[in-house]
Amino acid sequence: MTLHNPIEQESVRVGIVVIGRNEGERLLRCLQSCASTAASVVYVDSGSTDGSLDLAQGQGATVTQLDTSAPFSAARARNLGYKRIREISPGVQIVQFVDGDCELAADWFPYAVDSMRLHTDVAIVAGRLKERFPDASIYNRVGEIEWNLSESGEVDSVGGIFIIRCDAFDGVGGFNPTVTAGEEPELCLRLLRQGWRIVRLPREMATHDLSMTRFSQWWRRMVRGGYGSMDVGHRFGVTEFSKNNLRVLAWTCWLAAFAVSGALAAITGSSQLKAATTLLLCIWLAMLVRIALRMLKKQYAWDISIAYALFMAIAFLPQAVGQACYFGDRLRKHSARLIEYKDNMPSIDR
């Protein structure tokens, strides 16, 4: 692969694209953390009704709104923000994408930019995410664990918070605007196919405010994950999603077998069916124990390890719902839907 315009040693032009919808105080903290970088900042709003546009303008960001003629999605918002940052700052060489519920770490930029200077074949660098209120709920804690399970080094994909080289982003045409969940791994797949590398650095990148306090929110988040996994795995063959789709299918079949076996055992009293039901239950329990032991090996406390294992052991249920929704939308020829799980933050009086 021939690399173009490697980042210069003396000066680096950096832009930041922030996307959000009704983030309230979270957006204020995000924009304040961006201001400390001295980079050009574009905020893309997706139909907020909480005063986010005025707030962003008051913080000095260039503000633009996502067209409402098509369904909202992070991919569309990031593409629009990237286009705008290139318009207002044509010399930008790398762009940081950040969601409005995140605050960038103060020392992230120098570290990330130095890494990209040294490794001109790296398209994307990302770091560690920290949950702002991990003790507010078990759901926040589980989310923080999910973000940081990947080890540092070369990876196949990242989440929505990362720095990308403009050459690389332009070379693959940006995000696919038809993807409503899982747009980052799909982008990463195209970059890898062009010979670029993607790296996760052993450094704190941002603080994320997941703000998830109810089981219903966790459930909707997993439904969204299942929907996006089926979409990206089915259409683009992203390996991690294709494997997850098979895993969800396998465990859905397990649940059906367990339910049928248990019901027939209760009706007939058959000892063979009771034994089969017990065996199926033991298979699920073995998975739960395996996940918990893996977390204990990573030095997590036993109670958190068990809680995380339990959530992961039942995650196939809402993910299967999301996958069913995806196929339902395809059969009805509907556009991919955006599934939201967060509550709106109160608007800020300024």
QUIPE-V953102 format. One record per run of one state. SS is the DSSP state (a for helix, b for strand, c for the rest). FROM is the first residue (numbers start at 1). LEN is the number of residues. If there is no record, write none. Layout:
SS;FROM;LEN
SS;FROM;LEN
This chain:
c;1;13
b;14;7
c;21;4
a;25;11
c;36;4
b;40;6
c;46;6
a;52;7
c;59;3
b;62;4
c;66;8
a;74;15
c;89;5
b;94;6
c;100;2
b;102;3
c;105;3
a;108;11
c;119;3
b;122;10
c;132;6
a;138;10
c;148;5
b;153;2
c;155;7
b;162;4
a;166;7
c;173;10
a;183;11
c;194;3
b;197;12
c;209;6
a;215;22
c;237;2
a;239;30
c;269;2
a;271;27
c;298;4
a;302;30
c;332;19
